[in-house]
Amino acid sequence: MRSTNATYANLPTTIFETMSRLARHYDAVNLGQGFPDDKGPLDVLQQAANQLLEGSNQYPPMLGIPALRQAVAQHAQRFYGLEVDWQSETLVTSGATEALAAAIFALVEPGDEVVLIEPFYDAYLPLVQRAGATPRFVSLKPPYWRLERADLAAAFSSRTKAVIVNNPMNPTGRVFSTTELDLLAEFATGADAFVIADEVYEHLVFDGASHRSLLSVTGLRDRVIKIGSAGKTFSLTGWKVGYVTAHPTLINLLGKAHQFLTFTTPPNLQAAVAFGLNKQISYFKDLAGDMQRRRDRFVSGLTALGLAPLLCEGTYFANIDITALGADDDEAFCRKLVEERGVAAIPVSAFYRAAPVRSVIRFCFAKQDVVLDAALERLASLRQG
Ligand SMILES: Cc1ncc(COP(=O)(O)O)c(C=O)c1O
């Protein structure tokens, strides 16, 4: 057969697939996959069902239905105090993943450099490579995963076209501080680079903190592409409804990429997400509060077992340092964990390319209490060897 596209041909089976397969094989408690196991808000589901039967099921407008675009603009005003013109500054996509693809394909030219902050969400690298750009890496290190000036200075150059920033961050559970966001802004502005802000976990920030969108960081308003996801905000990851907020010129460009990626997103889901984004503030507070309760249950369980959990400020994920258990290979550790203890986790090295950290594994705590308790029970013997 003729050779095919190298970016995809060279992609190995992901550790996510491998761990899920092993989890099924060993009948393990699966804390590997990053999705919540509850049903999601009933009223949002009801809207989707009603719209499916009563609304239009033909192609909706390419940039998204007006109700959802208006809700995205209002959301930016309600949560970040930003004035957003829904007609020129918003776009609806099929999940945050499509928004990432549209942003990268629309902004990046072969030969450009794109800064990735590792550990990073797995879609970033193949998309950047498929666009013909060269990735430059900023490698964060446990236990604090801090953005440091020297690392940014080494990664940014006059060829930097964009930086992709995930905040709150999967898999580290970090929420970057104001100082770190300002530092990023300094480098992005200095390089005249776009900032692709993957903020899918914007409503999953804990301990009374609130998310600061990169769109509202001084100097970034015109260069940030802010990406949100109904999957995370409504615990409906299968819906794949994403939304972008950015300067009109950027939305116009992203729309051109989007029109030939998916063109549009199911109209009933868009209408239901519009309803969801317009919900009372209490919905968003309860979402974070409920996830924080699950984090506390799981993290205090890990602590009680002496398993050294790292700080988790947001997202669905808690990490442990396995060096305390005498281990130094996270992937081998995860394979043994699923085979011998019946708990599936993800080795954090899978989220690295340049300088992998092999001492940390990730658990998803967005699960029912019984599932978390079952996992903790199975992890109980780990400390004894
Ligand atoms: C950091 C990050 N970005 C993007 C996505 C994908 O979001 P969506 O399902 O809306 O495409 C995920 C999903 O896990 C994620 O963790």
The ligand as a Gaussian input file, in Angstrom:
#p B3LYP/6-31G(d) Opt

LIG

0 1
 C       -8.169000      19.485000      28.322000
 C       -9.246000      18.993000      27.447000
 N       -9.532000      19.645000      26.314000
 C      -10.494000      19.227000      25.476000
 C      -11.248000      18.098000      25.764000
 C      -12.277000      17.645000      24.768000
 O      -13.503000      18.244000      24.952000
 P      -14.731000      17.857000      24.009000
 O      -15.249000      16.537000      24.458000
 O      -15.697000      18.973000      24.187000
 O      -14.188000      17.767000      22.613000
 C      -10.986000      17.379000      26.933000
 C      -11.725000      16.155000      27.229000
 O      -11.356000      15.353000      28.053000
 C       -9.956000      17.838000      27.799000
 O       -9.653000      17.189000      28.931000

